[in-house]
Amino acid sequence: MFYRQKLLLTLISSLHPGVGNTRLHKLMFLLSNKQSRPVYDFVPYQYGCYSFQLQQDIRTLERQELIEQISGENGIEWKISEGVQNLPVRPDDKKLVKSICDEFGFFSRKELIQYTYRHYPYYAIKSTIAKDYLNNEELARIRIEEPSVSQTLLPVLFTIGYEGISLETYINLLIRNNIHTLCDVRKNAYSMKFGFSLTQLKAACNGVNIQYVHIPELGIESNLRKDLDIQIKRDDLFDHYEKELLPKNNEKIHSLIDIVKSHQRVAITCFEHDVCQCHRGRLAKVIAQREAIAVIHL
């Protein structure tokens, strides 16, 4: 079991008789913000701070019968299953759980929403319910946190890789750069890393009002990506991709250019963190050569 799941069990077991989904996200958010190395990252979502990984862990713990559903005042709540023992967590985290529960454990769903929106307004910028909980002055503070657009007259093409970062960190990068559309240029939109297979990534983007588009034709076949153990082999492959493969996909390149022109702030994505280690860099180069489009590598 992952350490974060042990901490999640400890938090749930400290909340009686149970805890609903929204309250659990808010309480874990407050706890994570006090950790030197947070166990969960969060994004601004429809009801405020939200963690895709936390939600996945809740499902996992239920499937393993470590937690179970009960009926609460606001619907379904979670409680520790009968006979499940608390798993050991670090002493500092155990103190944090107690501190969070002592301070916020008796807050209602409404009170937790109001508290997190007021103290962490960035995480309320995508909320569909903020107007129901905050006054006009507080809503204005949230609007200040919304990403601003640079005054460039050119449409912008960003490139981003997800290597080494969580889904939440990745989504926050898109949000903070005011990206409207994400174009996945992997040949096969599948990943062993949580959140980055097609269905998961598309759902995460849609949840924060970012359009997701998969363009597999602009990827590289997996058989060509084998044995790239030294940089010269990678460079040879990307040269081949730029000079031989891309010219055969002019229709899809034009489609991507049309998306950038139409949506103004678009990102293309693949796995590698370093754009020089990924074909998306060559694709962006070709597009910038053809059109008046600025390129920014995140």
Secondary structure as UniProt FT lines:
FT   HELIX           3..13
FT   STRAND          19..20
FT   HELIX           21..32
FT   TURN            33..34
FT   STRAND          43..45
FT   TURN            46..47
FT   STRAND          48..50
FT   HELIX           52..63
FT   TURN            64..65
FT   STRAND          67..72
FT   TURN            73..74
FT   STRAND          75..80
FT   TURN            82..83
FT   HELIX           91..104
FT   TURN            105..106
FT   HELIX           109..119
FT   HELIX           121..124
FT   TURN            125..126
FT   HELIX           130..132
FT   HELIX           136..145
FT   STRAND          156..161
FT   TURN            163..164
FT   HELIX           167..176
FT   TURN            177..178
FT   STRAND          181..184
FT   TURN            194..195
FT   HELIX           198..207
FT   TURN            208..209
FT   STRAND          211..214
FT   HELIX           216..218
FT   HELIX           222..225
FT   TURN            226..227
FT   HELIX           231..240
FT   HELIX           241..245
FT   HELIX           246..249
FT   HELIX           250..263
FT   STRAND          265..270
FT   HELIX           275..277
FT   HELIX           280..290
FT   STRAND          294..297
//
